[in-house]
């Protein structure tokens, strides 16, 4: 439950960043992939 909430918050944060143009689509994808790798490591 906590992990799912964290995922949602991360997704929302990335969406906000991408909307304001801090990330290009490829950077956004790489960041999401990086988050998944971090979650697997934990």
N, CA, C and O atoms as a Maestro MAE file, in Angstrom:
{
 s_m_m2io_version
 :::
 2.0.0
}

f_m_ct {
 s_m_title
 :::
 protein
 m_atom[168] {
  # First column is atom index #
  i_m_mmod_type
  r_m_x_coord
  r_m_y_coord
  r_m_z_coord
  i_m_residue_number
  s_m_chain_name
  s_m_pdb_residue_name
  s_m_pdb_atom_name
  i_m_atomic_number
  :::
  1 25 0.842 -1.208 0.000 1 A "UNK " " N  " 7
  2 3 0.000 0.000 0.000 1 A "UNK " " CA " 6
  3 2 0.877 1.258 0.000 1 A "UNK " " C  " 6
  4 15 0.674 2.169 -0.802 1 A "UNK " " O  " 8
  5 25 1.848 1.289 0.908 2 A "UNK " " N  " 7
  6 3 2.740 2.443 0.982 2 A "UNK " " CA " 6
  7 2 3.548 2.557 -0.300 2 A "UNK " " C  " 6
  8 15 3.757 3.654 -0.817 2 A "UNK " " O  " 8
  9 25 4.004 1.414 -0.813 3 A "UNK " " N  " 7
  10 3 4.815 1.405 -2.036 3 A "UNK " " CA " 6
  11 2 3.999 1.921 -3.214 3 A "UNK " " C  " 6
  12 15 4.503 2.677 -4.044 3 A "UNK " " O  " 8
  13 25 2.727 1.506 -3.284 4 A "UNK " " N  " 7
  14 3 1.857 1.972 -4.374 4 A "UNK " " CA " 6
  15 2 1.655 3.477 -4.295 4 A "UNK " " C  " 6
  16 15 1.687 4.164 -5.316 4 A "UNK " " O  " 8
  17 25 1.445 3.993 -3.086 5 A "UNK " " N  " 7
  18 3 1.253 5.434 -2.915 5 A "UNK " " CA " 6
  19 2 2.501 6.180 -3.361 5 A "UNK " " C  " 6
  20 15 2.416 7.223 -4.010 5 A "UNK " " O  " 8
  21 25 3.659 5.636 -3.008 6 A "UNK " " N  " 7
  22 3 4.924 6.269 -3.391 6 A "UNK " " CA " 6
  23 2 5.049 6.306 -4.912 6 A "UNK " " C  " 6
  24 15 5.496 7.303 -5.479 6 A "UNK " " O  " 8
  25 25 4.653 5.222 -5.567 7 A "UNK " " N  " 7
  26 3 4.704 5.165 -7.032 7 A "UNK " " CA " 6
  27 2 3.828 6.256 -7.632 7 A "UNK " " C  " 6
  28 15 4.244 6.960 -8.553 7 A "UNK " " O  " 8
  29 25 2.605 6.394 -7.103 8 A "UNK " " N  " 7
  30 3 1.681 7.406 -7.631 8 A "UNK " " CA " 6
  31 2 2.269 8.796 -7.459 8 A "UNK " " C  " 6
  32 15 2.226 9.606 -8.385 8 A "UNK " " O  " 8
  33 25 2.816 9.080 -6.285 9 A "UNK " " N  " 7
  34 3 3.401 10.395 -6.031 9 A "UNK " " CA " 6
  35 2 4.554 10.660 -6.991 9 A "UNK " " C  " 6
  36 15 4.707 11.773 -7.494 9 A "UNK " " O  " 8
  37 25 5.370 9.628 -7.243 10 A "UNK " " N  " 7
  38 3 6.492 9.783 -8.166 10 A "UNK " " CA " 6
  39 2 5.985 10.076 -9.576 10 A "UNK " " C  " 6
  40 15 6.496 10.961 -10.262 10 A "UNK " " O  " 8
  41 25 4.971 9.319 -9.996 11 A "UNK " " N  " 7
  42 3 4.399 9.536 -11.335 11 A "UNK " " CA " 6
  43 2 3.845 10.938 -11.466 11 A "UNK " " C  " 6
  44 15 4.086 11.614 -12.466 11 A "UNK " " O  " 8
  45 25 3.100 11.385 -10.456 12 A "UNK " " N  " 7
  46 3 2.515 12.731 -10.484 12 A "UNK " " CA " 6
  47 2 3.619 13.778 -10.552 12 A "UNK " " C  " 6
  48 15 3.533 14.733 -11.323 12 A "UNK " " O  " 8
  49 25 4.658 13.591 -9.739 13 A "UNK " " N  " 7
  50 3 5.786 14.521 -9.736 13 A "UNK " " CA " 6
  51 2 6.449 14.603 -11.100 13 A "UNK " " C  " 6
  52 15 6.769 15.689 -11.581 13 A "UNK " " O  " 8
  53 25 6.653 13.440 -11.723 14 A "UNK " " N  " 7
  54 3 7.282 13.416 -13.047 14 A "UNK " " CA " 6
  55 2 6.373 14.061 -14.091 14 A "UNK " " C  " 6
  56 15 6.849 14.754 -14.990 14 A "UNK " " O  " 8
  57 25 5.067 13.831 -13.971 15 A "UNK " " N  " 7
  58 3 4.129 14.442 -14.916 15 A "UNK " " CA " 6
  59 2 4.166 15.961 -14.799 15 A "UNK " " C  " 6
  60 15 4.146 16.668 -15.806 15 A "UNK " " O  " 8
  61 25 4.220 16.458 -13.566 16 A "UNK " " N  " 7
  62 3 4.297 17.908 -13.351 16 A "UNK " " CA " 6
  63 2 5.581 18.452 -13.972 16 A "UNK " " C  " 6
  64 15 5.565 19.469 -14.666 16 A "UNK " " O  " 8
  65 25 6.696 17.758 -13.712 17 A "UNK " " N  " 7
  66 3 7.985 18.202 -14.261 17 A "UNK " " CA " 6
  67 2 7.943 18.221 -15.781 17 A "UNK " " C  " 6
  68 15 8.403 19.176 -16.407 17 A "UNK " " O  " 8
  69 25 7.387 17.160 -16.380 18 A "UNK " " N  " 7
  70 3 7.361 17.071 -17.840 18 A "UNK " " CA " 6
  71 2 6.445 18.158 -18.420 18 A "UNK " " C  " 6
  72 15 6.713 18.711 -19.486 18 A "UNK " " O  " 8
  73 25 5.367 18.448 -17.697 19 A "UNK " " N  " 7
  74 3 4.432 19.468 -18.185 19 A "UNK " " CA " 6
  75 2 5.101 20.834 -18.219 19 A "UNK " " C  " 6
  76 15 4.823 21.644 -19.104 19 A "UNK " " O  " 8
  77 25 5.978 21.090 -17.263 20 A "UNK " " N  " 7
  78 3 6.664 22.376 -17.226 20 A "UNK " " CA " 6
  79 2 7.922 22.380 -18.096 20 A "UNK " " C  " 6
  80 15 8.626 23.388 -18.174 20 A "UNK " " O  " 8
  81 25 8.200 21.248 -18.748 21 A "UNK " " N  " 7
  82 3 9.283 21.208 -19.722 21 A "UNK " " CA " 6
  83 2 10.657 20.958 -19.134 21 A "UNK " " C  " 6
  84 15 11.663 21.200 -19.802 21 A "UNK " " O  " 8
  85 25 10.725 20.474 -17.885 22 A "UNK " " N  " 7
  86 3 12.032 20.180 -17.298 22 A "UNK " " CA " 6
  87 2 12.589 18.867 -17.856 22 A "UNK " " C  " 6
  88 15 13.798 18.638 -17.858 22 A "UNK " " O  " 8
  89 25 11.682 18.019 -18.325 23 A "UNK " " N  " 7
  90 3 12.095 16.736 -18.896 23 A "UNK " " CA " 6
  91 2 11.614 16.639 -20.337 23 A "UNK " " C  " 6
  92 15 10.500 17.047 -20.664 23 A "UNK " " O  " 8
  93 25 12.457 16.102 -21.174 24 A "UNK " " N  " 7
  94 3 11.968 15.697 -22.483 24 A "UNK " " CA " 6
  95 2 11.362 14.300 -22.316 24 A "UNK " " C  " 6
  96 15 11.517 13.691 -21.257 24 A "UNK " " O  " 8
  97 25 10.686 13.792 -23.321 25 A "UNK " " N  " 7
  98 3 10.045 12.481 -23.193 25 A "UNK " " CA " 6
  99 2 11.060 11.390 -22.898 25 A "UNK " " C  " 6
  100 15 10.800 10.514 -22.072 25 A "UNK " " O  " 8
  101 25 12.207 11.427 -23.554 26 A "UNK " " N  " 7
  102 3 13.210 10.390 -23.338 26 A "UNK " " CA " 6
  103 2 13.783 10.478 -21.920 26 A "UNK " " C  " 6
  104 15 14.031 9.454 -21.281 26 A "UNK " " O  " 8
  105 25 13.992 11.704 -21.432 27 A "UNK " " N  " 7
  106 3 14.486 11.867 -20.062 27 A "UNK " " CA " 6
  107 2 13.457 11.365 -19.063 27 A "UNK " " C  " 6
  108 15 13.803 10.737 -18.062 27 A "UNK " " O  " 8
  109 25 12.188 11.646 -19.342 28 A "UNK " " N  " 7
  110 3 11.109 11.187 -18.468 28 A "UNK " " CA " 6
  111 2 11.097 9.661 -18.416 28 A "UNK " " C  " 6
  112 15 10.982 9.068 -17.343 28 A "UNK " " O  " 8
  113 25 11.216 9.030 -19.589 29 A "UNK " " N  " 7
  114 3 11.246 7.570 -19.656 29 A "UNK " " CA " 6
  115 2 12.431 7.013 -18.872 29 A "UNK " " C  " 6
  116 15 12.289 6.045 -18.125 29 A "UNK " " O  " 8
  117 25 13.603 7.632 -19.048 30 A "UNK " " N  " 7
  118 3 14.798 7.178 -18.339 30 A "UNK " " CA " 6
  119 2 14.636 7.335 -16.839 30 A "UNK " " C  " 6
  120 15 15.075 6.480 -16.071 30 A "UNK " " O  " 8
  121 25 14.005 8.427 -16.419 31 A "UNK " " N  " 7
  122 3 13.790 8.663 -14.996 31 A "UNK " " CA " 6
  123 2 12.845 7.615 -14.420 31 A "UNK " " C  " 6
  124 15 13.074 7.102 -13.325 31 A "UNK " " O  " 8
  125 25 11.781 7.297 -15.159 32 A "UNK " " N  " 7
  126 3 10.833 6.277 -14.705 32 A "UNK " " CA " 6
  127 2 11.535 4.923 -14.613 32 A "UNK " " C  " 6
  128 15 11.339 4.189 -13.645 32 A "UNK " " O  " 8
  129 25 12.346 4.591 -15.606 33 A "UNK " " N  " 7
  130 3 13.098 3.338 -15.593 33 A "UNK " " CA " 6
  131 2 14.042 3.305 -14.398 33 A "UNK " " C  " 6
  132 15 14.201 2.268 -13.754 33 A "UNK " " O  " 8
  133 25 14.668 4.441 -14.104 34 A "UNK " " N  " 7
  134 3 15.591 4.549 -12.976 34 A "UNK " " CA " 6
  135 2 14.847 4.337 -11.660 34 A "UNK " " C  " 6
  136 15 15.355 3.662 -10.764 34 A "UNK " " O  " 8
  137 25 13.651 4.906 -11.537 35 A "UNK " " N  " 7
  138 3 12.831 4.721 -10.342 35 A "UNK " " CA " 6
  139 2 12.498 3.239 -10.158 35 A "UNK " " C  " 6
  140 15 12.534 2.733 -9.037 35 A "UNK " " O  " 8
  141 25 12.177 2.544 -11.248 36 A "UNK " " N  " 7
  142 3 11.853 1.118 -11.164 36 A "UNK " " CA " 6
  143 2 13.058 0.315 -10.684 36 A "UNK " " C  " 6
  144 15 12.919 -0.605 -9.878 36 A "UNK " " O  " 8
  145 25 14.245 0.671 -11.187 37 A "UNK " " N  " 7
  146 3 15.460 -0.012 -10.752 37 A "UNK " " CA " 6
  147 2 15.703 0.217 -9.264 37 A "UNK " " C  " 6
  148 15 16.101 -0.704 -8.551 37 A "UNK " " O  " 8
  149 25 15.466 1.427 -8.799 38 A "UNK " " N  " 7
  150 3 15.621 1.737 -7.374 38 A "UNK " " CA " 6
  151 2 14.648 0.919 -6.537 38 A "UNK " " C  " 6
  152 15 15.018 0.401 -5.484 38 A "UNK " " O  " 8
  153 25 13.397 0.799 -7.002 39 A "UNK " " N  " 7
  154 3 12.391 0.048 -6.266 39 A "UNK " " CA " 6
  155 2 12.749 -1.432 -6.190 39 A "UNK " " C  " 6
  156 15 12.509 -2.076 -5.169 39 A "UNK " " O  " 8
  157 25 13.320 -1.976 -7.262 40 A "UNK " " N  " 7
  158 3 13.752 -3.375 -7.249 40 A "UNK " " CA " 6
  159 2 14.899 -3.581 -6.260 40 A "UNK " " C  " 6
  160 15 14.996 -4.620 -5.606 40 A "UNK " " O  " 8
  161 25 15.765 -2.569 -6.166 41 A "UNK " " N  " 7
  162 3 16.924 -2.674 -5.272 41 A "UNK " " CA " 6
  163 2 16.508 -2.632 -3.800 41 A "UNK " " C  " 6
  164 15 17.179 -3.209 -2.945 41 A "UNK " " O  " 8
  165 25 15.397 -1.947 -3.509 42 A "UNK " " N  " 7
  166 3 14.956 -1.819 -2.110 42 A "UNK " " CA " 6
  167 2 14.264 -3.082 -1.610 42 A "UNK " " C  " 6
  168 15 13.835 -3.136 -0.458 42 A "UNK " " O  " 8
  :::
 }
 m_bond[167] {
  # First column is bond index #
  i_m_from
  i_m_to
  i_m_order
  :::
  1 1 2 1
  2 2 3 1
  3 3 4 2
  4 3 5 1
  5 5 6 1
  6 6 7 1
  7 7 8 2
  8 7 9 1
  9 9 10 1
  10 10 11 1
  11 11 12 2
  12 11 13 1
  13 13 14 1
  14 14 15 1
  15 15 16 2
  16 15 17 1
  17 17 18 1
  18 18 19 1
  19 19 20 2
  20 19 21 1
  21 21 22 1
  22 22 23 1
  23 23 24 2
  24 23 25 1
  25 25 26 1
  26 26 27 1
  27 27 28 2
  28 27 29 1
  29 29 30 1
  30 30 31 1
  31 31 32 2
  32 31 33 1
  33 33 34 1
  34 34 35 1
  35 35 36 2
  36 35 37 1
  37 37 38 1
  38 38 39 1
  39 39 40 2
  40 39 41 1
  41 41 42 1
  42 42 43 1
  43 43 44 2
  44 43 45 1
  45 45 46 1
  46 46 47 1
  47 47 48 2
  48 47 49 1
  49 49 50 1
  50 50 51 1
  51 51 52 2
  52 51 53 1
  53 53 54 1
  54 54 55 1
  55 55 56 2
  56 55 57 1
  57 57 58 1
  58 58 59 1
  59 59 60 2
  60 59 61 1
  61 61 62 1
  62 62 63 1
  63 63 64 2
  64 63 65 1
  65 65 66 1
  66 66 67 1
  67 67 68 2
  68 67 69 1
  69 69 70 1
  70 70 71 1
  71 71 72 2
  72 71 73 1
  73 73 74 1
  74 74 75 1
  75 75 76 2
  76 75 77 1
  77 77 78 1
  78 78 79 1
  79 79 80 2
  80 79 81 1
  81 81 82 1
  82 82 83 1
  83 83 84 2
  84 83 85 1
  85 85 86 1
  86 86 87 1
  87 87 88 2
  88 87 89 1
  89 89 90 1
  90 90 91 1
  91 91 92 2
  92 91 93 1
  93 93 94 1
  94 94 95 1
  95 95 96 2
  96 95 97 1
  97 97 98 1
  98 98 99 1
  99 99 100 2
  100 99 101 1
  101 101 102 1
  102 102 103 1
  103 103 104 2
  104 103 105 1
  105 105 106 1
  106 106 107 1
  107 107 108 2
  108 107 109 1
  109 109 110 1
  110 110 111 1
  111 111 112 2
  112 111 113 1
  113 113 114 1
  114 114 115 1
  115 115 116 2
  116 115 117 1
  117 117 118 1
  118 118 119 1
  119 119 120 2
  120 119 121 1
  121 121 122 1
  122 122 123 1
  123 123 124 2
  124 123 125 1
  125 125 126 1
  126 126 127 1
  127 127 128 2
  128 127 129 1
  129 129 130 1
  130 130 131 1
  131 131 132 2
  132 131 133 1
  133 133 134 1
  134 134 135 1
  135 135 136 2
  136 135 137 1
  137 137 138 1
  138 138 139 1
  139 139 140 2
  140 139 141 1
  141 141 142 1
  142 142 143 1
  143 143 144 2
  144 143 145 1
  145 145 146 1
  146 146 147 1
  147 147 148 2
  148 147 149 1
  149 149 150 1
  150 150 151 1
  151 151 152 2
  152 151 153 1
  153 153 154 1
  154 154 155 1
  155 155 156 2
  156 155 157 1
  157 157 158 1
  158 158 159 1
  159 159 160 2
  160 159 161 1
  161 161 162 1
  162 162 163 1
  163 163 164 2
  164 163 165 1
  165 165 166 1
  166 166 167 1
  167 167 168 2
  :::
 }
}
